[in-house]
């Protein structure tokens, strides 16, 4: 049992996963800093983001009172998510993809070279038909 656990822990993918979690936590801090320091002030130029938290829809309930649905909190979370997604894409993903493309171009690798072209469903069916015809003619 201990031997199996040791093999599990020393497997490369477990260590890779642990490194990814640590890097992800550090990366989260960077993205949050960019959103807080750059994106949120840009949004504040257009409208006051704190006012979103005050948007509430009051719905009458069966006991005679009202139930408040904090739509503003949901709206603020969606805007924050979109801001983080924009920062991650345009600051990190897009430049890294461009760097990879340039490195591949320098190495003479085209996108067609990277992934082999898989046969279409129709091509596979034609191959199967041909194999079955050969087997049928060999038996006769």
Residue pairs with C-beta under 8 A, 6 or more apart in sequence:
8 14
31 84
31 87
31 88
32 84
34 87
34 91
35 80
35 83
35 84
35 87
38 87
39 83
39 86
39 87
40 49
40 83
43 49
43 79
43 83
49 76
49 79
51 72
52 72
52 73
52 75
52 76
52 79
53 70
53 72
53 73
53 76
54 72
55 70
55 71
55 72
55 75
56 68
56 69
56 70
56 71
56 72
57 68
57 69
57 71
58 66
58 67
58 68
58 69
59 66
59 67
59 68
59 69
60 66
60 67
61 67
104 110
104 111
104 114
119 127
